[in-house]
Amino acid sequence: MSDSDTSSGGGGGSERVPGRERRRFPGISSRAYEHPADRSALVALRKLTGFDTVFKALSGLLPERSLRLLYLSDSVRVSDRQFAHLGDMLRDACYILDLDKVPAMYVTQDPRPNAMCIGMDEPIIVMTTGLVELLDEEEMRAVVGHEVGHALSGHSVYRTILLFLTNLALKVAWIPLGNVAVMAVVTALREWFRKSELSADRAGLLVGQDLRASMRGLMKLAGGHHLHEMNVDAFLEQAEEYEAGGDLRDSVLKILNMLPRSHPFTTVRAAELKRWAAGRDYQRIMDGHYPRRDEDKNTSVSDSFRESANHYAESVRASKDPLMAFVRDVAGGAGDLGSKLREKFTGGGGAASSDRSREKSQEKPQEKPQDPSQPPQGGPEPDLP
């Protein structure tokens, strides 16, 4: 599926833009673009027998039906007659990611730029007017791809649960320890959902196939429509300064600032997406080498968790955050302390102890003088008389 020809660039020249000709990924599995932490959680949930059945049974307790009626009655449903350009982008995104059923999409009046994909049985996508008015065509294409990525991964189910539990936490706040228990689950879900947003950013790039448009869209979410006043390189430098700057107090404040959020900070999202786009995984997908959906049932949970653990370990090693540097120092100091304790309780241990043991094992036993009346050791026995 392709769009009508467009031209861009200065001086009257034209160039090929992603809206004209983009790659399609038949049968692509969401594992191809999911963040390791997001993927390991989803693989484990999909392996649980009856998991989908249980949550669909809970759908009667969740406000999904109410939300659908609310958007149907008080928002504009995207179709060939309403917001037709968004409908074209939605069908195009589903075609590229090979999503069989096109989700329903609504535009709702809200000056704050936002979009979400929710729903237990069938996902629905909601865009605010603030977002529609803020982004140009290619930037919006990446956002639509982002939400279709949520749908393909099944994130809409867990997003709906997160909304329900967040509302529940407010209702049970007066119950002793009730709010604490619910908020513990909400906090864990938010941590997972922040990683799922990084996954969906990657899906948006696979749909739009224009990194510059994805970067522009994230900058506009942070700074508004004054794009001529912003610079991608300077924006990414903010992410590096945010990660590396300050001391341990700032590291703690970063964590506290992040806890109530469902999305990572915008500069961090931009840096993560640029890093993924420059890596081998993205290029392999663009070359047609990616996991297929029909292989999902054979995915190993342990392998997914191992990959997630390796990713976090590498993140800690590569991080410039003062707290992460402190963790590395503590871990290194613990290793040195362990070596010293081993030496203490093994009599010096280490290489010197091993050398001494090796020297003892190589010493020859002292030979006793031979009794003339006895036969030589190791020789033939004497003949009997």
N, C-alpha and C positions, 0 to 999 in steps of 0.2 A: 504494500500500500504506500502510495507516495502522495505528496501534496503538490499544489501548483507551483510552477517555477517562481522563484523570487531572486532578487539580486541584492547584494550588499557590498559594502566597501566604498571608499571614497574615490574621487576622480573618475566617476562614471564606469569603473570596472565592475565586473560581477564575479562572484565566486560560488562554488558549490557549498550549500549550507545543508545541515542535517535534515531539514524539512524536505529536501528533494529525494535523496537516496541514502537510505540507512540499512544496516544489516538487520536481518531477522534471525531469531534464535528458536527454531522449532524444537518443541519438547524440552525446553530448558528447565532445569530444576532450580528452585529458589536457593538451593545450596551453593549455586555458582556465585552468587553475589552476597550471601549473608555474612555478616561479621561473625568471627569464630565464636564469640560468647553467645550471640543470638542463635547461631546454628546448633550449638551443642544443646541448648535448652529446648529448641524445637524438635530436634531429633529424638531426645529423651521423651518428650511429651507424645510424639507420634507413635512411639513404640509401646506406650501404655495401652494395654487392651481395654477397650471400652471408654477411653478418655473422651473422644468426641461425643459418644452417646450420653455420658454423664453431663457434659456441659450443655448439650442440646436440651437435656431434660431440665437443666437449670434455667433455660432461656425464658420459661414462664415467670421466673422470679426476677429476671433482669428487665430493665426498662427499654428493651429493644423495640418492642411493638409500639410503645409510647413514642420513642424517638422517630420511628418511621412515620407515624401519623403526624407528628409535629412538623417534620420536614415536608411531608406531602401537603400539609395544610397551610404552612407559613413560609415556604421557600419556593424557588423556581426550579422545576425539574429540567435538566438538560436534555434536549432532543433535537431533531432536525428543524424544529420551529422555534426553539428557545435556546439561546447560547449555542448556536449550531457549531461555531468554531471549537468550542470545548468538547462537543460531542464527536467531532472529527478527530480531535487529539486523543480522546478516550478510546475510540475504536482502533486508532492507529497504535496506541500503546499496548492494547490487548493483543493486537496482531503481532507486534514485534516480540512480545514476551510469550506469545502462544497461549494466552488465557482464553479458554473456550467461551465462557459466558461473560458478557460485558456488564460490569456492575452499574447500578443506578447511580446517577450523579445529581447533586442539588447545589444551587448557589443560594446562600443565605445572606441577608443584610447584616453586615457587621463590619465596621471600619477597620477592625484589627485584622491584619493579614494572617490567615490560618487555613489549614486544610486537614482533614482527617478521614480515616477509613474505619468504619465500625460495622458491627453486625455479627450475630451468631450463626444464623442459617445462611444468609446471603449478605455479602459485604455491600455497603453503600458508601459513596464518596461524597464529602461535603466540602465546598469551597466558599470562602467568605468573599463578599464584594470588595473588601479591602485588598485581598490578594489578587483578584481578577483585574482590578484597576492599577495595581502596582507593577505587574510583570508584563514584558513583551511576549511575543508568540513563542520564541524558542525557550525563554525562561519558564513560561507556563508549561511547555511541553515536558520539561524536566520534572516539574512538580506533579503533573498528571502521571508520568511514569513512576515517580516516587510512590504515589498512592496505589497504583496498580501493582507495584512491587509488594506493598503491604498486603494487598488482596491475595497475591500469588503465594506469599509465605504463610498466610493464615493468621497474620497479626491482628486482623479485625476482631477475631474472637477474644483475644486476650486484652485488647484495648477496651472492648465493651465491659469485660470483667473489671478492668482497672477503673473505669468510670463508675461502675456500680459500687465497688468497694470504697472509692473516694467519697461518694455520697453517703454510704453507710457509716463511714468513720465520723462524719459530721452529725449523723443522727444518734449515734451511740456515745458521743463524747461525754455525756453526763453519767454514763455507767462506769463505776470504778474498774479500771484496767481494761474495759471493753474497747476504748479507743486505742489503747496501747497495742492490743492484740491485732486489731484490724490494720493499724498504721504500720505494723511490722511487715505485714503481707504487702501493703501498698508500697512501702519503701523498696522491697525486693522486686516487685513488679515494675516499678519506675526505673530501677537500675537495668533490668532486662530491656525495658522499652527504649531507654536511651540508646542501647546498642542496636535495637531494631531500627531506629531512625537512621543510623549509619548504614545499615543494610539497604534501606529504602532509598537513601541518597545514591547508592551505587546502582540500584535499579533505574532510578531516574536518569543517570548518565548513560546506561545501556539503551534506554529509549530515545533520549535526545541525541546522544552521541556527539555532544558539543560541550566540552569541559568549560569553555569560556562562558557559555550561557548558564551552566550550573553555578559557576562562581558569581556571576552577576546576580543571579536570583538570591543567593545567600547574602551577598552584600546588601541588596535592597531590603531583605528581611531585617538586617541589622541597622541600616542607616537611611531607609526610605528611598524615594524615587530620584534623589539627587545623584544619579550615577556619574555625571560629569565631574562631581566633586570627589569621587572615590577612585581608588587604585587597587587592583588585585594584589600586587606584590606587597604594598603597604598593609593591606588587610591581613595577608598571611603572616607578615612580620608581627602583627598583634598577637596572633596565636602562639608564635614562638616566644614572645615576651611574656605572655600569660603563663605559659608552661614553665619557663625557666626562672622567672623573676621572683623576688621576695625571699623570705626565709620560712622557717617551719610554721610560724604563725599564719603566714599567707597561705600555706598549703592546707592548713586546717580550715581556714575561711573559704577556700575553694570548695572543699568537701561540703561545708555547711550551705554554701550558696547553691550547690548542685542538687542536694537531697530533695527539695520540693519540686524540682523540674522534671517534666516528662521528656524533654528534648535536650541534647547536648548544646553547649554554647555555640553560637553561629560561627565564630572564628575557628573553633575546634573542628566543627563539621567541615568547613572549607579545607582546612589543612589535611584532615583525614581523607577526604575525597580526592584531593590532588595527589596524595601519597599513593592511594590505591590505583588511580588512573595511570600513574607512572610505573606501576609494578607489573610483574609477570602475569598475575592472575587475570587482570583486565585484558591484556593483549591476547592471552590464550582464548578468552571468550570471544573476542573480536575475530579471531582466526577460526572460530567454529569448534574449539575444543573445550567442552564444558560438560558437567554432569547432567544426565537426562532424568526426567521425572519418573520414568519407569524403573529407574534404579534406586529410588528412594527407600523402598522396602528392604533393600539389602545393606543399608547404611549402618555402620557399627556405632553404637552409642559410646563405647569406650574410646574409639578412635576420635570421635567428635570432641569428647571431653579432653582427651590428650592434646588435641590441636588447640582447643581453647586455653588449656593450661600453659602450653608452650607460647601462645600469643601473649598471655599476661606476663609470663616470665620475661619474654623479650621486651615487652613494653616497659617493665620495671628497669631492665638493663639499659634501655635506650633513653629513658625519660630524663629530662633535665630538671624536673621538679625537685625542690629541696627535700621534701619528705621522702621521695623515692630514693634520693641519694643517701639519706639517712638510713633507710631500710637496707640498702645495699651495704653500707658500712657496718651496720649491726650484724647482718648476715655474714659478712666477711670476718668480723671480729669474733662471732660465735664459732666459725670454722677454725680460726687460730686458737681460740680458747680450748676447743675440743682436742686439737693436736697436742697442746701443752698438757692437758689433763691425762691424755693417753700416755705421754712420756713420763708423767709423774708417777702413775700407778703401774707402769710396766718397767720400772727401773731405768728410765732414760729413753726407752723405746726408740722408735725412729730408725734411721739408717745405721747409727752406731750400734744399737742393740742387735740389729740383724747381722752386722758384720761380726760381732762377737760370737753370735750363735753359729755363724758359718765357719768361723775359725775353730770352734770347739768340735764341730762335726767332722772337720778335716784332720784333726789330730789323730795319730796312730796310737793304738793301745800299747802299753809297755809290755815287751815279751818277757815271759818267765824263763829262768834257766832250765835247760832240758835235763831230765833225769836219765842217766845212761841206761838204767835198767828198764826203762819204758820205751815202747816203740815210738819212732818219730811221729809227731802229730801230722795227720793228713796223709801219711804214707801207707803202704800195703800192710795188712795185718801179718804177723809172723806165723810160720808153719807150726802146727801143733806136733809134739813128739809122738 
